């Protein structure tokens, strides 16, 4: 299974990626690594992340169907 490292400490943001992309990945965030650098998550970063999430949704890269769960 492919590991995705989401460069955030925001659990809600990690959950959004998990919801959209489904169980085909293992998910980790910066919070999982004690020595990871601090990442500024300001309004610009939030807007970019929201745009990426909207893109994943638009292309159909969403979570599993009910039969896959």
VODO-462925 format. One line per 4 residues: number of its first residue (from 1); their letters; for each residue y, x, z of C-alpha. Coordinates in steps of 0.001 Angstrom, whole numbers. Each point is the difference from the previous one (the first is absolute). Layout:
NUM	a	Y/X/Z  ...
END
This chain:
1	xxxx	0/0/0  3441/1301/-923  2410/788/2797  3633/-1069/-436
5	xxxx	2595/1667/2169  3018/-2264/257  3049/2051/999  1207/-2288/2759
9	xxxx	-359/-524/3706  706/-3710/-464  -3185/-1943/719  1336/-3091/-1773
13	xxxx	553/2002/-3188  -3515/1421/201  -1365/-3528/450  1888/-1146/-3110
17	xxxx	-1661/2697/-2105  -3382/-840/1513  495/-3696/-778  1020/610/-3609
21	xxxx	-2489/2706/-915  -2953/-1270/2023  -3049/1719/1461  -705/2346/-2893
25	xxxx	2027/2680/1836  128/1558/3445  3559/-12/1299  1758/2538/2208
29	xxxx	3622/349/939  2110/2799/1392  -615/-1482/3442  -3608/1209/-346
33	xxxx	1101/3642/-102  1570/1477/3122  1817/2810/-1836  1247/-1995/-2970
37	xxxx	3683/300/-848  2521/-2657/881  789/-2222/-2976  3276/-1885/-156
41	xxxx	-782/-3619/-825  3450/-1337/-772  1081/-2946/-2142  -427/1976/-3247
45	xxxx	-3598/903/830  -783/-3568/1043  1417/-1285/-3317  -2108/2469/-1990
49	xxxx	-3123/-930/1950  652/-3692/-540  400/675/-3735  -3342/1823/-66
53	xxxx	-1704/-2829/1851  1496/-2545/-2415  -1241/2102/-2934  -3547/160/1413
57	xxxx	78/-3757/420  1378/-577/-3522  -2693/2080/-1707  -2743/-1690/1958
61	xxxx	-875/3005/2157  -563/-2287/2935  -2598/-205/2706  -3548/-1236/-371
65	xxxx	-980/-3410/-1191  -1690/-2276/2501  -3417/1037/-1330  745/3683/605
69	x	991/-430/3652
END
